[in-house]
Amino acid sequence: MSEIPRVAPIPGPINQEFYDGLNRHELLLQKCRDCGKFRFWPIEMCPFCNSFNHEWARCSGKGTAHSYTVQHQVMHPAYPAPWVVLLVELEEGPRLVTHGLMPPEEVEIGMPVEIEYEKITDEITLHAFRKAEK
């Protein structure tokens, strides 16, 4: 797994199901029941059709590295540098910012990636992405 320390979020009513899914090693996103589109971050109203009718749906956990940055500055001694921060476009459409589990020299825009789950605390597991198996 990663050597980068992660800060644990504090889930709230709108995103609790997202974090509960990560704890079960499932990537759950809101999906509009009216237009059928996935969305991320969790919000009350669909940004595509303005519906308040949604469900939580399991995603594949597969996507493409849409963009990335390499963090070189050490903000704290516990944070080794450099490390990769990815913008992943999921197969289902939404994009999410995530921790990249690859050395900076191996990351490429357009490369296929897949989810890994990083247990941060007993209550919180977060997503990270690694280069997909062929």
C-alpha positions in Angstrom: 0.0 0.0 0.0 0.9 3.6 0.2 3.5 5.3 2.3 1.7 8.6 2.1 -0.2 9.5 5.3 -3.9 10.3 4.7 -6.1 12.6 6.6 -9.4 10.9 7.6 -12.5 12.8 6.5 -15.5 13.3 8.8 -18.5 11.8 6.9 -21.9 13.6 7.1 -25.4 12.7 6.2 -25.0 13.4 2.4 -21.9 11.3 2.0 -22.1 8.6 4.7 -23.1 5.9 2.2 -20.1 6.7 0.0 -17.7 6.1 3.0 -19.7 3.1 4.2 -19.2 1.6 0.7 -15.4 2.3 0.8 -15.2 0.5 4.2 -16.8 -2.5 2.5 -14.4 -2.1 -0.5 -17.2 -0.9 -2.8 -17.1 2.3 -4.8 -20.6 3.7 -4.5 -21.7 6.8 -6.3 -25.0 8.6 -6.5 -27.0 7.8 -9.6 -30.0 9.8 -10.7 -33.1 7.7 -11.0 -34.6 10.1 -13.6 -31.7 10.7 -16.1 -29.5 7.7 -15.1 -26.3 9.7 -14.8 -23.7 9.1 -12.0 -22.4 12.0 -10.0 -19.6 12.8 -7.7 -19.4 14.5 -5.0 -22.6 13.5 -3.3 -25.2 16.3 -3.6 -28.9 16.5 -3.0 -29.9 17.6 -6.6 -28.8 16.1 -9.9 -26.7 18.6 -11.7 -27.9 17.2 -15.1 -31.7 17.2 -14.7 -32.3 18.9 -11.3 -34.0 15.8 -9.9 -33.8 15.0 -6.2 -34.5 11.3 -6.9 -31.3 9.2 -6.6 -29.9 5.9 -5.5 -26.4 4.7 -4.5 -25.0 2.4 -7.2 -21.8 0.4 -7.3 -19.2 1.4 -9.8 -16.6 -0.7 -11.4 -13.6 1.0 -9.8 -12.0 1.2 -13.2 -11.1 4.3 -15.1 -8.5 6.4 -16.9 -5.9 8.8 -15.6 -7.4 12.0 -17.0 -4.8 14.3 -15.5 -2.2 14.2 -12.7 0.3 16.2 -10.7 3.3 15.2 -8.8 3.7 16.6 -5.3 7.3 17.4 -4.7 7.3 19.7 -1.7 7.4 18.1 1.7 4.7 19.7 3.8 5.5 17.7 6.9 8.2 15.2 7.7 5.6 12.4 7.6 4.9 13.1 4.0 7.6 11.7 1.7 8.0 13.4 -1.7 7.4 13.0 -4.5 3.9 11.4 -4.7 1.2 11.3 -7.4 -2.2 12.9 -7.2 -4.5 11.7 -10.0 -7.7 13.0 -11.6 -9.4 9.7 -12.6 -12.3 9.6 -15.0 -14.3 6.6 -14.0 -15.9 4.2 -16.6 -19.2 5.5 -15.3 -18.4 9.1 -16.2 -17.6 11.1 -13.1 -14.1 12.3 -12.3 -12.5 12.1 -8.9 -9.2 13.3 -7.4 -7.4 10.5 -5.7 -4.1 9.3 -4.5 -2.0 7.6 -7.2 -0.3 4.4 -6.2 2.6 4.4 -8.7 6.0 6.1 -8.9 5.8 9.5 -10.7 7.8 8.2 -13.6 5.2 5.5 -14.4 2.1 7.8 -14.5 0.7 8.8 -17.9 -2.4 10.6 -19.0 -4.7 8.1 -20.6 -3.4 5.1 -18.7 -6.0 2.6 -17.4 -6.2 2.6 -13.6 -8.2 0.6 -11.0 -9.2 1.2 -7.4 -7.4 0.1 -4.3 -8.7 0.6 -0.8 -6.6 2.2 2.0 -7.7 1.7 5.5 -6.9 5.0 7.3 -8.5 4.3 10.7 -10.8 1.6 12.1 -13.8 3.6 10.8 -12.4 5.1 7.5 -11.2 3.5 4.3 -10.3 5.7 1.4 -9.9 5.2 -2.4 -6.6 5.3 -4.2 -5.8 4.1 -7.8 -3.0 2.0 -9.3 -2.1 1.1 -12.8 -4.6 -1.4 -14.1 -3.6 -5.0 -14.7 -3.4 -5.9 -18.3 
